[in-house]
Amino acid sequence: MVQAGGFEVDMKQKKANAPIHNEANNGLKNLRGTVAMARTSDPHSATSQFFINTGR
């Protein structure tokens, strides 16, 4: 897994907009090569960070 989107090139934290509502109940899976939003333990907390699934 590769995570990105939280910091600018100069390592300053990115400004985040309002969180995105969790859409995990859509039938899609976190398969290799897919991109998904990163979030905290709150399921509705996704903002600017995302990850790319690299595993099997």
Backbone as a ProteinNet text record, in pm:
[ID]
protein_1_A
[PRIMARY]
MVQAGGFEVDMKQKKANAPIHNEANNGLKNLRGTVAMARTSDPHSATSQFFINTGR
[TERTIARY]
84.4	0	89.7	52.9	122.9	21.7	56.4	-35.4	22.7	-62.4	-18.4	-132.1	-101.9	-204.7	-214.5	-136.2	-149.6	-56.6	49.3	150.6	189.1	231	282.1	426	487.1	624.8	721.3	693.9	782	747.4	667.6	627.9	535.6	471.4	367.9	238.3	160.7	35.8	-61.3	-125.8	-224.5	-347.4	-406.1	-532.5	-641.3	-726.7	-831.1	-967.6	-1048.8	-1187.2	-1273.9	-1402.7	-1495.1	-1477.4	-1491.1	-1475.3	-1578	-1539	-1624.5	-1700.9	-1828.6	-1912.2	-1864.8	-1858.7	-1813.3	-1904.5	-1844.8	-1919.7	-1874.1	-1828.8	-1771.6	-1874.5	-1999.4	-2104.6	-2151	-2056.3	-2093.2	-2059.5	-2008.8	-1975.3	-1835.1	-1763.3	-1626.3	-1531.1	-1418	-1320.7	-1186.1	-1107.1	-971.8	-876.5	-882.5	-798.1	-669.7	-570.9	-443.7	-466.4	-402	-412.4	-525	-610.1	-719.5	-673.1	-745.7	-718.2	-835.7	-806.8	-913.3	-875.7	-974.6	-950	-903.5	-807.9	-762.4	-848.2	-868.3	-949.8	-903	-953.5	-925.1	-1022	-1034.9	-1130.6	-1275.6	-1297.5	-1431.3	-1455	-1555.7	-1575.9	-1605.8	-1644.1	-1679	-1573.5	-1444.9	-1338.9	-1241.1	-1266.6	-1174.2	-1166.9	-1044.6	-1026.5	-932.3	-803	-710.3	-621.2	-609.7	-518.5	-585.7	-505.6	-555.1	-447.4	-484.8	-384.3	-408	-298.6	-300.7	-271.7	-358.5	-340	-239.1	-131.7	-26	-18.3	-89.1	-82.5	-168.7	-174.2	-253.2	-399.5
-115.4	0	122.6	221.4	349.4	455.2	539.6	645.1	780	871.8	1004.4	1104.4	1230.6	1333	1421.1	1395.3	1472.6	1591.1	1594.3	1698.2	1757.7	1884.3	1952.8	1907.4	1950.3	1914.4	1956.9	2071.7	2121.6	2061.6	1955	1880.5	1958.1	2062.9	2130.8	2054.4	2039.6	1964.2	2035.1	1957.3	2013.8	2061.3	2167.2	2214.9	2118.8	2078.1	1981.6	2049.2	2006.4	2052.3	1967.7	1985.5	1907.5	1758.2	1674.4	1529.7	1471.7	1361.9	1291.4	1181.9	1172.1	1068.8	930.9	836.4	700.3	633.5	580.7	511.1	365.9	306.7	171.6	63.1	91.7	-8.4	-9.2	1.1	12.2	-112.1	-217.2	-340.2	-343.8	-231.1	-228.5	-285.2	-340	-399.2	-330.2	-334.5	-279.9	-382.8	-398.5	-493.9	-425.8	-505.6	-453	-353.2	-236.7	-133.7	-34.6	-57.2	36.7	151.2	260	378.9	398.6	432.3	453.6	569.4	629.5	739.1	685	756	722.7	800.8	744.8	812.3	770.7	839.5	805.5	695.3	671.8	570.8	613.6	742.1	790.4	755	674.3	631.3	745.3	861.1	974.7	1084.6	1048.5	1146.8	1162.2	1102.8	1112.6	1256.5	1307.3	1444.2	1443.7	1466.5	1477.8	1355.5	1268.7	1155.7	1036.1	964.3	847	739.7	619.7	514.8	432.3	372.6	284	144.2	52.2	-86.3	-156.1	-208.5	-275	-424.5	-471.8	-613.3	-701.5	-826.5	-924.5	-911
0	0	0	-77.8	-83.8	-45.4	52.4	94.8	57.3	12.5	-30.1	-12.1	-45.2	-48.3	74	178.5	301.4	313.3	229.2	244	109.5	113.4	-4.5	-28.5	-138.4	-171.3	-60.9	4	110.6	247.5	248.6	369.3	463	413.7	491.5	469.5	576.5	566.1	472.6	386.2	293.1	368.3	318.4	371.3	324	413.4	377.5	371.2	277.8	268.7	361.2	353.3	436.3	407.7	508.9	490.1	392.9	330.5	235	308.6	281.5	342.6	297.1	388.2	359.3	255.8	149.9	44.6	32.7	143	139.5	109.4	121.3	98.9	-46.6	-140.1	-281.2	-363.6	-298.8	-369.1	-427.5	-425.2	-476.3	-372.1	-417.4	-325.6	-339.4	-232.9	-234.8	-294.8	-425.1	-496	-542	-581.2	-628.4	-742.2	-730.3	-832.5	-811	-713.1	-688.3	-598.9	-603.9	-522.8	-429.2	-303.3	-205	-113.9	-53.4	40.1	174.8	234.5	369.6	468.3	585.5	687.2	825.8	925.2	1064	1106.4	1235.2	1282.5	1258.2	1230.8	1194.6	1047.6	1014.9	876.2	778.7	827.4	741	749.7	760.3	783	666.7	551.5	438.1	388.1	372.8	322	202.2	222.6	108.9	88.8	187.7	175.1	107.9	32.3	-38.9	-37.5	-76	-88.1	-213.2	-259.4	-375.1	-323.8	-353.6	-308.9	-399.5	-338.4	-414.4	-386	-284.6	-246.4	-334	-295.6	-370.9	-345.5
[MASK]
++++++++++++++++++++++++++++++++++++++++++++++++++++++++

